[in-house]
């Protein structure tokens, strides 16, 4: 009986645990190209929140982040005042780190500036991969890099625009999350799209 179960088991990337939230995220979101400005902004904020933590920690709080940060409405976030920051610092549903919370406000302002200058955040962010996903062909999760020359270039560009918590490693995780790169390993059922 166990042999049949293991033969029918779906093969996923090695980083996926048996946590249902992780499985759903891997199977339906990770590596899927995102061109929606608001969703791209959301992922940028969530990836920044992850700094020093693991992704599952953030994924479990994602709904709380959406509610606490006005569903990532950048216009509202850019106008947060000290009272709102104080409330966020007391919110147990998010990571209560003052630098990270303040970075969300700064990132909202930078995001709105990019849209004003370029018309679309998606156009700005997707320029780093010439508008289409890089499909990698990794045979092992251990071979997947944590940063690349492209993520370094993106990081420098975002910082120049005024974004915070956008180091090269965060940018590469972001690129993976929003499908700018597809790093599903060759044995994964999601490999190649």
Buried (B, 14 or more C-beta within 10 A) or exposed (E): EEEEEEEEEEEBBEBBEEEEEBBEBBBEBBBBBBBEBBBBBBBBBBBBBBBEEEBBEBBEBBEBBBEBBBEBEBEEBBEBEEEBBEEBEEBEBBBEBEEBBBBBBBBBBBBBBBBEEEEEBBBBBBEBBEEEBBEBEBEEBEEBEEBBEBBBBBBEBBBEBBBBBBBBBBBBBBBBBBBBBBBBBEBBEBBEE
